[in-house]
Amino acid sequence: MSFTLVGLLSLAFANTLPFVLCSVALVGIGSSVFHPEASRLTSLASGGKRGLAQSLFQVGGNLGGSLGPLLAAVFVAPYGRRHIALFSILAFIAIMVMIPVGHWYKGLLLRLKRAEGVTAKVHIQTPLPMGKTVFSITILLILIFSKYIYMASLNSYYTFYLIHKFGVSVQASQLYLFVFLIATAIGTLLGGPIGDRVGRKYVIWASILGAAPFTLIMPHVENLYLTAVLSFCVGLTLSSAFPAILVYAQELLPYKLGLISGLFFGFAFGVAGIASAVLGNMADRYGIEAVYNVCGYMPLIGLVTWFLPDLKKKG
């Protein structure tokens, strides 16, 4: 959170491209350090309802992400980039919140170590043999790949798409992006607890493959408001996958929660970053609409969910 605070402050006053890049890198470091360990903490604090806990944790980030464009439209677009410094207040509040949480976390780890000893992981059984575990994690990473390529196309280029195709203003495009991002927050909140109840494999099926009809139709729609509705449906369905995927992976290796969280968050962030650059180059060369015509097929990769074992039945 300290990296994030410094990054926001420096971004507000950056006056050269290298300075801007350093500023956003600081924010990125803050996010990448925070997410894996916070996800591990969330699992330990879940009381057995790991899907619900993971959804609540991630919906905080999605809600903040959805409010970002709205706040940018209200404070930054009309009044200038220096107003980004106001958001550093939120980072400072988060630091204050993390202090008692950190004390609780430290105490919990000490109690677990005293109660179980350093060999506790020997007593934790994995649900699948190691070969099938590696295969299942590979399938989950493929699903993350398909999900975050499409999410990157919307997060990074949806506003340009609306401006280019429908001629909306910058501020209006931010409001439409907010509609999509608030849908991702709702979907994230639903994905975890539904996975707890019916099984995570079924949530992954419905989430990634279920988004395909909306992503395939959206580039061919000529109505602005119908496009917004379709983007809402895409955000709602696609976003419900990540809590289910992450908790599924944690259940495959229950004594490696930090490793799994770091692997999946790192891969998701990395895919999103690389995809943004590749899609930007594609948009420059072939046009912004070509990006959505191609990316619309990405959710069909969700068919590989067929190869995942159903851990709920095994349990």
C-alpha positions in Angstrom: 0.0 0.0 0.0 3.0 2.3 0.5 4.2 1.7 -3.0 0.6 2.5 -4.2 0.5 5.7 -2.2 3.9 6.9 -3.6 2.9 5.9 -7.1 -0.4 7.8 -7.0 1.4 10.9 -5.7 4.1 10.8 -8.3 1.6 10.1 -11.1 -0.3 13.3 -10.2 2.8 15.4 -10.8 4.6 13.4 -13.5 5.5 15.7 -16.5 7.5 13.3 -18.7 6.7 9.8 -20.1 9.5 8.1 -18.1 8.2 9.7 -15.0 4.6 8.5 -15.8 5.9 4.9 -16.5 7.9 4.9 -13.2 4.7 6.1 -11.3 2.5 3.4 -12.7 5.2 0.8 -12.1 5.1 1.7 -8.4 1.4 1.2 -8.4 1.8 -2.1 -10.1 4.5 -3.2 -7.6 2.1 -2.3 -4.8 -0.7 -4.4 -6.3 1.5 -7.4 -7.2 3.0 -7.6 -3.6 -0.4 -7.1 -2.0 -2.6 -9.6 -3.8 -1.0 -13.0 -3.3 -0.4 -12.6 0.4 -3.8 -11.0 1.0 -5.4 -13.9 -0.9 -3.6 -16.4 1.5 -4.8 -14.4 4.5 -8.3 -14.5 3.1 -8.2 -18.2 2.8 -7.1 -18.6 6.4 -9.8 -16.2 7.6 -12.6 -17.8 5.6 -13.9 -20.2 8.2 -14.3 -22.9 5.6 -16.3 -20.7 3.1 -13.3 -20.1 0.9 -15.2 -19.2 -2.2 -17.3 -16.5 -0.4 -14.2 -15.1 1.3 -12.2 -14.9 -2.0 -15.2 -13.2 -3.7 -15.5 -10.6 -0.9 -11.7 -9.9 -1.1 -11.7 -9.5 -4.9 -14.9 -7.6 -5.1 -13.2 -4.8 -3.1 -10.6 -4.5 -5.9 -13.3 -4.7 -8.6 -15.4 -2.1 -6.9 -12.4 0.2 -6.6 -11.6 -0.5 -10.3 -15.1 0.3 -11.4 -15.2 3.5 -9.4 -11.8 4.6 -10.9 -13.1 5.6 -14.3 -16.1 7.3 -12.7 -13.9 9.3 -10.3 -11.6 10.1 -13.2 -14.5 11.5 -15.2 -15.7 13.6 -12.2 -12.3 14.8 -10.8 -9.5 14.3 -13.3 -11.0 14.9 -16.7 -12.5 18.3 -15.9 -9.9 19.6 -13.4 -6.6 18.1 -14.4 -4.4 15.2 -13.6 -3.0 16.6 -10.3 -6.3 15.7 -8.7 -5.1 12.1 -8.9 -3.2 13.0 -5.7 -6.6 13.0 -3.9 -6.8 9.2 -4.3 -3.6 8.7 -2.3 -5.8 9.5 0.8 -7.5 6.1 0.1 -4.1 4.4 0.0 -3.2 6.0 3.4 -6.5 4.8 4.9 -5.7 1.3 3.6 -2.3 1.4 5.4 -4.0 2.3 8.7 -6.6 -0.5 8.2 -3.8 -3.0 7.4 -2.0 -2.4 10.7 -4.5 -4.2 13.0 -5.1 -6.9 10.3 -1.3 -7.5 10.2 -1.2 -7.9 13.9 -4.1 -10.5 13.8 -2.4 -12.3 10.9 0.9 -12.5 12.7 -0.8 -13.9 15.8 -2.7 -16.4 13.8 0.4 -17.8 12.1 2.2 -18.1 15.5 -0.8 -20.0 16.9 -0.9 -22.3 13.9 2.8 -23.0 14.2 2.6 -23.8 17.9 -0.5 -26.0 17.4 0.6 -28.0 14.3 4.4 -27.7 14.1 6.5 -27.3 11.1 5.5 -30.7 9.7 1.8 -29.9 9.5 1.7 -30.0 5.7 2.5 -33.7 5.8 -0.9 -34.4 7.2 -2.8 -32.4 4.5 -3.9 -34.7 1.7 -4.1 -33.5 -1.9 -7.3 -34.5 -3.7 -5.4 -35.6 -6.9 -2.1 -37.3 -7.7 0.7 -34.9 -8.5 0.5 -35.5 -12.3 -3.2 -34.8 -12.4 -2.7 -31.8 -10.2 -0.1 -30.3 -12.6 -2.4 -31.0 -15.5 -5.4 -29.4 -13.8 -3.4 -26.3 -12.9 -2.3 -26.0 -16.5 -5.9 -26.1 -17.6 -6.8 -23.4 -15.1 -3.9 -21.2 -16.4 -5.3 -21.6 -20.0 -8.7 -20.4 -18.7 -7.0 -17.4 -17.0 -5.3 -16.7 -20.3 -8.6 -16.6 -22.3 -10.4 -14.6 -19.6 -7.8 -11.9 -19.1 -7.1 -11.3 -22.8 -10.7 -10.4 -23.3 -10.8 -8.4 -20.0 -7.7 -6.5 -21.1 -9.4 -5.6 -24.4 -12.3 -4.0 -22.4 -10.3 -2.4 -19.6 -7.9 -0.8 -22.0 -9.7 -0.1 -25.2 -13.5 -0.1 -24.6 -13.5 3.7 -24.2 -11.7 4.1 -27.5 -14.1 1.6 -29.1 -17.1 3.7 -28.0 -15.6 7.0 -29.0 -14.6 5.6 -32.4 -17.9 3.7 -33.2 -20.5 5.8 -31.5 -18.8 9.2 -31.2 -19.4 9.6 -27.5 -17.3 12.0 -25.4 -14.4 11.0 -23.2 -16.5 11.6 -20.0 -19.4 9.6 -21.4 -17.1 6.7 -22.4 -15.8 6.6 -18.8 -19.4 6.2 -17.5 -20.0 3.3 -19.9 -16.7 1.7 -18.8 -18.0 2.1 -15.2 -21.1 0.1 -16.2 -18.9 -2.8 -17.4 -16.6 -2.6 -14.3 -19.5 -2.6 -11.8 -20.8 -5.7 -13.5 -17.4 -7.3 -12.9 -17.7 -6.5 -9.2 -21.2 -8.1 -9.0 -20.0 -11.2 -10.9 -16.9 -11.6 -8.7 -19.2 -11.4 -5.6 -21.4 -14.1 -7.0 -18.8 -16.5 -8.3 -17.2 -17.6 -5.1 -20.3 -18.5 -3.0 -22.0 -20.2 -5.9 -18.9 -22.3 -6.3 -19.1 -23.2 -2.6 -22.6 -24.5 -3.1 -22.7 -26.2 -6.6 -19.0 -26.8 -7.3 -16.4 -24.6 -8.8 -16.1 -26.5 -12.1 -19.7 -25.6 -13.0 -19.1 -21.9 -12.2 -16.0 -22.0 -14.5 -18.1 -23.6 -17.2 -20.9 -21.1 -17.0 -18.6 -18.1 -16.5 -16.1 -18.4 -19.4 -18.0 -20.3 -22.0 -21.2 -18.5 -21.0 -19.7 -15.2 -22.0 -19.1 -16.3 -25.6 -22.6 -15.4 -27.0 -22.2 -11.8 -25.7 -18.6 -11.3 -26.9 -19.4 -12.7 -30.3 -22.5 -10.5 -30.8 -21.1 -7.2 -29.4 -18.8 -6.1 -32.3 -21.8 -6.4 -34.7 -24.2 -4.3 -32.7 -24.9 -0.8 -34.0 -26.8 0.5 -31.0 -24.8 2.2 -28.1 -27.2 1.2 -25.3 -27.4 -2.4 -26.5 -23.6 -2.5 -26.6 -23.6 -1.3 -23.0 -26.0 -4.0 -22.0 -23.8 -6.7 -23.7 -20.7 -5.3 -22.0 -22.5 -5.6 -18.6 -23.4 -9.2 -19.4 -19.8 -10.0 -20.4 -18.5 -8.4 -17.2 -21.0 -10.2 -15.0 -20.3 -13.7 -16.5 -16.5 -13.5 -17.1 -15.6 -12.0 -13.7 -17.3 -14.8 -11.7 -14.7 -17.2 -13.0 -11.6 -16.0 -11.1 -12.7 -16.6 -7.5 -13.8 -20.1 -8.5 -10.5 -20.8 -10.5 -8.3 -19.5 -7.7 -10.0 -21.4 -4.9 -10.1 -24.6 -7.1 -6.3 -24.3 -7.5 -5.8 -23.7 -3.8 -7.8 -26.9 -3.1 -5.5 -28.8 -5.4 -2.4 -27.7 -3.3 -3.9 -26.8 0.1 -0.4 -26.4 1.7 0.8 -24.0 -0.9 -1.7 -21.2 -0.7 0.8 -18.4 -1.1 2.5 -20.1 -4.1 -0.9 -20.7 -5.9 -2.1 -17.2 -5.2 1.1 -15.7 -6.5 1.1 -17.9 -9.6 -2.4 -17.1 -10.6 -2.5 -13.4 -9.7 0.9 -12.9 -11.4 -0.1 -14.8 -14.5 -3.4 -12.9 -14.7 -1.7 -9.5 -14.3 1.1 -10.5 -16.8 -1.3 -11.7 -19.4 -3.4 -8.6 -19.1 -0.3 -6.4 -19.5 1.1 -8.2 -22.5 -2.4 -8.5 -24.1 -2.9 -4.7 -23.7 0.3 -4.1 -25.7 -0.4 -6.7 -28.4 -4.0 -5.5 -28.8 -2.9 -1.9 -29.0 -0.6 -2.7 -31.8 -3.4 -4.6 -33.5 -5.8 -1.7 -33.1 -3.2 0.7 -34.7 -2.8 -1.7 -37.6 -6.3 -3.1 -38.3 -8.6 -0.8 -36.4 -10.2 -0.9 -33.0 -13.2 -2.9 -34.2 -10.9 -5.7 -35.4 -9.7 -6.2 -31.7 -13.2 -7.1 -30.6 -14.0 -9.2 -33.6 -10.9 -11.4 -32.8 -11.2 -11.3 -29.0 -14.8 -12.3 -29.1 -13.7 -15.9 -29.8 -11.5 -16.1 -26.7 -14.2 -17.3 -24.3 -14.6 -20.4 -26.5 -11.4 -21.6 -25.0 -13.6 -22.3 -21.9 -14.3 -25.7 -23.6 -11.1 -27.0 -22.0 -13.0 -26.9 -18.7 -14.3 -30.3 -19.7 -10.9 -31.8 -18.7 -11.0 -30.6 -15.1 -12.0 -33.2 -12.5 -14.9 -32.3 -10.3 -13.4 -31.8 -6.8 -16.8 -31.5 -5.2 -17.8 -35.0 -6.2 -14.4 -36.3 -5.0 -14.8 -34.6 -1.7 
